[in-house]
Amino acid sequence: MPSLRSGFRWNASILLLLLLSPAFLAAQEVAPAPDPKEIVRRGVEADEKNFEIARNYTGQRRAVIKEFEKSGKVKKQFTRTYDVTVLYGQEYSRLIQKDDRPLSADDEKKEQEKLDKFIAKHKNESADEHRKELEKQEKEKKQDRAFIQDLVNAYDFQIVGEEKIDGREMWVIEANPRNDFHPTQPHADILPKLKGKLWIEKQGYEWVKAEAEAIDTIAFGLFLARLHKGSRLTFEQSRVNDEVWLPKRTLVAVDARIMLFKNAAFENETTYSNYKKFVIGTKILPGMKEVTP
């Protein structure tokens, strides 16, 4: 029967062999840190796929718009609620409430007239008109993709933490403007005047939340408007039916000069709800008969 000392030596030898084995040493290697720019790029790809599924959903959009006095007190406020659907391959928003109250008879009539006009235009369009509309949509999609590529190239990305949103693991990534960025698309020249933060889901690389802040004055047109430093944008999404990410909330808070005459502070908070999946075909909208896009 081996002594306690010989047994200890035997066990220590076995342990030393295990510690020096290639498999054990490989397991102890620290995994390389993920590349934040690659995470952002894969997020762009995920969003393109998500967009096609999102087109199969209808919902409601409620916007609360506020104008503030210099003291910060609310000067004006109004609320608008819309039904959002897809007709003839295009998103269509129909106003259904003002300040959380049903529309008046006159407003309801105006909305019905707008819808009838939209349907008549697309229902009676020729094959050539339809082709041109599809070409226009494809051109806009290419421009959007090119702008997003500019966005990816405009920033240095850094992983600054990890968080959970609705139980899902996220990378938290800061985006700071690059000094050597050269825009290739219209309006991409505003990107160096913004800094941001992204919350990207680890499993599917979807952009679940984004925040942006103006770090310099942003001008739109020669005399149209100027957004001052400190203006903010927040965008959030939520998972629906475990198959698609759809808008949950946007918040735009701006300090602006309009037409070089008026300084004003505005806030637009939009929330999205009542999502329903549909199959392209027959749809019924409030106050109208069946429509076949």
C-alpha positions in Angstrom: 0.0 0.0 0.0 1.6 3.4 -1.1 2.4 5.9 1.6 0.8 9.3 1.8 4.0 10.9 0.6 4.4 8.6 -2.5 0.7 9.1 -3.3 1.1 12.9 -3.1 4.1 12.7 -5.4 2.1 10.6 -7.9 -0.9 13.0 -7.9 1.4 16.0 -8.2 3.1 14.5 -11.2 -0.2 13.8 -12.9 -1.4 17.4 -12.2 1.9 18.8 -13.6 1.5 16.8 -16.8 -2.1 18.0 -17.2 -1.0 21.6 -16.7 1.7 21.3 -19.3 -0.5 19.5 -21.9 -1.1 21.4 -25.2 -4.9 21.1 -24.7 -4.8 22.8 -21.3 -2.4 25.5 -22.4 -4.6 26.2 -25.5 -7.7 26.5 -23.3 -6.0 29.1 -21.2 -5.2 31.4 -24.1 -7.2 34.6 -23.9 -9.7 35.0 -26.7 -8.9 38.0 -29.0 -11.0 41.0 -28.4 -13.7 41.4 -31.1 -13.1 44.1 -33.7 -15.7 46.8 -33.0 -15.7 48.0 -36.7 -16.4 44.5 -37.8 -19.3 44.3 -35.3 -20.7 47.5 -36.7 -20.3 46.3 -40.3 -22.0 43.0 -39.6 -24.8 45.1 -37.9 -25.3 46.9 -41.2 -25.7 43.5 -43.0 -28.1 42.3 -40.4 -30.2 45.5 -40.8 -30.6 44.9 -44.5 -32.0 41.5 -44.0 -34.2 42.7 -41.1 -35.6 45.5 -43.4 -37.1 43.0 -45.8 -39.0 41.2 -43.0 -40.1 44.5 -41.4 -42.0 45.4 -44.6 -44.4 42.6 -43.6 -45.6 44.5 -40.5 -48.1 47.2 -39.9 -48.4 49.2 -36.7 -49.1 52.6 -35.1 -46.8 55.6 -34.6 -47.5 58.2 -31.9 -45.5 61.5 -32.0 -45.4 64.1 -29.3 -43.9 67.3 -30.4 -42.8 70.0 -28.0 -41.5 73.5 -28.4 -39.7 75.1 -25.4 -39.2 78.6 -24.1 -35.7 79.8 -23.2 -36.4 78.9 -19.6 -37.0 75.3 -20.5 -40.8 75.5 -20.0 -43.0 73.9 -22.6 -44.4 76.6 -24.9 -46.4 74.4 -27.3 -47.2 70.8 -27.5 -49.3 68.6 -29.8 -49.6 64.9 -30.4 -50.3 63.0 -33.6 -51.1 59.2 -34.0 -50.9 57.4 -37.3 -51.8 53.9 -38.6 -48.8 52.7 -40.7 -49.1 50.1 -43.4 -47.7 49.2 -46.8 -49.7 49.8 -50.0 -48.4 49.2 -53.5 -45.0 48.6 -52.1 -44.8 51.9 -50.2 -45.2 52.8 -46.6 -48.4 54.8 -46.0 -49.3 56.7 -42.8 -52.9 57.6 -42.1 -53.6 60.1 -39.3 -56.1 58.6 -36.8 -55.9 60.9 -33.7 -55.0 64.4 -32.8 -53.9 65.0 -29.2 -55.1 61.5 -28.3 -58.6 62.3 -29.5 -60.5 60.9 -32.6 -60.4 63.0 -35.7 -63.2 65.5 -36.4 -65.5 64.8 -39.3 -63.6 67.3 -41.4 -60.2 65.8 -40.6 -61.5 62.3 -41.2 -62.8 63.4 -44.6 -59.5 64.9 -45.5 -57.6 61.7 -44.6 -60.0 59.6 -46.7 -59.6 61.9 -49.6 -55.8 61.6 -49.3 -56.0 57.8 -49.2 -58.4 57.7 -52.2 -56.0 59.9 -54.2 -53.1 57.7 -53.3 -54.9 54.5 -54.3 -56.2 55.9 -57.5 -52.7 57.1 -58.5 -51.1 53.7 -58.0 -54.0 51.5 -59.0 -54.2 53.1 -62.5 -50.5 53.6 -63.1 -49.1 52.2 -66.3 -46.5 49.4 -66.6 -43.9 52.1 -67.5 -44.8 54.2 -64.5 -44.6 51.2 -62.3 -41.2 50.3 -63.7 -40.0 53.9 -63.1 -41.2 53.8 -59.5 -39.4 50.5 -58.8 -36.2 52.0 -60.4 -36.6 55.0 -58.1 -36.9 52.8 -55.0 -33.9 50.8 -56.0 -31.9 53.9 -56.5 -32.9 55.2 -53.1 -31.9 51.9 -51.5 -28.4 52.1 -53.1 -28.0 55.6 -51.9 -29.0 54.6 -48.4 -26.5 51.7 -48.4 -23.8 54.0 -49.7 -24.5 56.5 -46.9 -24.3 53.8 -44.3 -20.9 52.8 -45.7 -19.8 56.4 -45.3 -21.1 56.2 -41.7 -19.0 53.1 -41.0 -15.9 54.8 -42.5 -16.5 58.1 -40.7 -15.8 56.9 -37.1 -13.3 55.2 -34.9 -15.2 52.5 -32.9 -14.3 51.3 -29.5 -16.0 48.7 -27.3 -16.6 50.5 -23.9 -18.7 47.9 -22.1 -21.4 45.2 -22.2 -25.1 45.6 -21.1 -28.3 43.7 -21.2 -31.4 45.1 -22.9 -34.6 43.0 -22.5 -32.5 40.1 -21.4 -30.3 40.2 -24.5 -26.5 40.6 -24.3 -25.2 43.8 -26.0 -21.9 45.3 -26.9 -21.7 49.0 -26.1 -19.6 50.7 -28.7 -18.6 54.4 -28.9 -18.2 56.1 -32.2 -15.9 59.1 -32.5 -15.3 61.1 -35.7 -12.1 60.3 -37.7 -10.0 63.2 -38.8 -9.2 61.6 -42.2 -12.8 60.9 -43.2 -13.8 62.1 -46.7 -17.6 61.9 -47.5 -18.7 60.3 -50.7 -22.5 60.8 -50.4 -24.8 63.8 -50.1 -25.2 65.0 -46.5 -22.5 62.6 -45.2 -20.5 65.8 -44.5 -22.5 66.1 -41.2 -21.1 62.9 -39.8 -17.8 64.4 -38.5 -20.0 66.8 -36.5 -21.7 64.0 -34.6 -20.5 61.5 -32.0 -22.4 58.5 -30.9 -22.9 55.2 -29.0 -24.3 51.9 -30.3 -25.8 49.0 -28.5 -25.4 45.9 -30.8 -26.8 42.5 -30.0 -24.2 39.8 -29.6 -26.3 37.1 -31.1 -27.6 38.7 -34.2 -25.5 41.9 -34.6 -28.6 44.0 -34.7 -28.4 47.7 -33.7 -30.9 47.7 -30.8 -30.2 51.2 -29.6 -28.2 54.2 -30.9 -27.5 57.6 -29.5 -26.0 60.6 -31.4 -25.0 64.1 -30.2 -24.0 67.1 -32.3 -20.5 68.3 -31.3 -20.6 71.2 -33.7 -23.1 73.4 -35.5 -24.8 71.5 -38.4 -26.2 73.6 -41.2 -29.0 72.5 -43.7 -29.1 74.7 -46.7 -27.7 78.2 -47.0 -30.5 79.9 -44.9 -32.8 77.0 -44.0 -31.8 75.8 -40.6 -28.9 75.3 -38.2 -28.7 72.7 -35.4 -26.7 73.8 -32.5 -24.1 71.9 -30.6 -25.7 69.5 -28.0 -28.7 68.5 -30.2 -29.4 64.8 -29.6 -31.0 61.8 -31.3 -31.9 58.4 -29.7 -33.2 55.4 -31.5 -34.4 52.1 -30.0 -35.8 48.9 -31.4 -37.6 45.9 -29.9 -37.8 42.2 -30.9 -41.2 41.2 -32.4 -42.5 37.6 -32.9 -38.9 36.5 -32.3 -38.2 37.1 -36.0 -37.7 40.9 -36.6 -36.5 44.1 -34.9 -38.9 47.0 -35.3 -38.7 50.6 -34.1 -39.7 51.1 -30.4 -38.9 54.7 -29.7 -37.1 57.7 -31.3 -36.3 61.0 -29.5 -35.0 64.0 -31.3 -34.1 67.0 -29.1 -32.7 70.0 -31.0 -31.7 73.5 -30.3 -32.0 75.2 -33.7 -32.1 78.5 -35.6 -34.8 78.5 -38.3 -34.4 80.6 -41.4 -31.8 82.6 -39.5 -34.6 84.5 -37.7 -35.8 82.3 -34.8 -33.9 80.4 -32.2 -36.0 77.5 -30.8 -35.7 74.3 -28.9 -37.8 71.3 -30.0 -38.3 67.8 -28.9 -40.0 65.0 -30.9 -40.6 61.7 -29.1 -42.1 59.0 -31.2 -43.3 55.6 -29.9 -44.3 52.6 -32.0 -46.9 50.0 -31.0 -49.6 47.5 -32.1 -47.4 45.7 -34.6 -49.2 43.1 -36.7 -47.9 40.8 -39.4 -49.7 40.7 -42.7 -49.4 38.8 -45.9 -49.2 40.9 -49.0 -52.6 40.8 -50.6 -55.9 42.1 -49.3 -55.9 44.7 -46.6 -58.6 46.8 -44.9 -57.9 50.2 -43.6 -60.2 52.3 -41.3 -63.0 53.9 -43.3 -62.4 52.2 -46.6 -63.3 49.1 -48.5 -60.9 46.2 -49.3 -57.9 47.1 -51.3 -55.7 44.8 -53.3 -52.3 46.3 -53.8 
